[in-house]
């Protein structure tokens, strides 16, 4: 199995979050992101979780003012189908879907993922209240688009060379994921089947702390001259990076 190449110390089962995760990126009409966030944080968090899913995090994209990004998780693909049928066929979505959909240009950029290792640890996380001012903590999702059949070699390289380097530079990983290629059993909501990605999530105190980390990487000879070129050898396109600011009700 691919996940065997990246080992993570075991944690209690109750602490592990979501063997199946969706990373959802929405393009919105200009000026509508805060409108959608207000609808989402006020009405669409507990109502989705009551149907059997986990709302892991919701974010403003710091580099694109018209983008809203969020993560939700499921126990498995069968649970995903049942949860989505319950929510999108239920009264809360019926009450708020028109207002939510009016903010959106596109909601089909969706990646279906599975954790490499244990996934997110949300065991000591608590949600804030809708509209609260959050401190400047930032989540960064670094996305590697893998060449066909490159998963095993890429994951082995990432574990042996990247994980220790990031930890040494003060940016240990929150979680890592790879594309889940299972059939989408809820086709009413499309997922992208044209990608094969590995995504690493990290947290920083703020954008300035992330900038300092990027500068440290750029000044690290073992990264620039060794690890990065080897990573690129397994990639189908350039590395992408999402700089994400959590909303007041994001668990991450």
Number of C-alpha atoms within 10 A of each C-alpha: 5 14 19 12 19 18 12 14 6 10 10 7 8 9 15 16 21 23 20 22 29 22 18 18 19 19 20 20 15 12 11 18 20 15 13 19 22 15 16 17 19 15 16 18 20 15 17 21 16 12 18 19 24 20 24 22 23 26 23 22 21 15 11 12 15 20 21 25 21 21 19 20 24 24 15 13 18 11 16 22 15 16 20 20 14 16 20 16 11 14 12 14 17 11 11 14 14 10 12 17 13 13 20 19 14 13 17 14 14 19 24 25 24 24 22 23 20 24 21 20 16 14 12 7 11 11 12 15 13 17 14 10 10 13 11 13 15 23 24 21 20 16 19 23 21 24 17 11 10 15 20 15 13 22 21 17 17 18 15 12 17 17 15 15 19 15 11 10 13 11 18 16 16 17 18 23 24 25 23 20 14 10 11 17 14 16 9 10 12 15 20 14 15 7 16 23 20 22 21 18 20 18 19 19 12 14 18 12 15 19 12 11 17 13 11 13 16 13 11 14 12 13 18 13 11 12 16 14 11 15 20 17 12 18 19 16 11 11 14 11 15 17 21 24 25 22 25 20 24 23 18 23
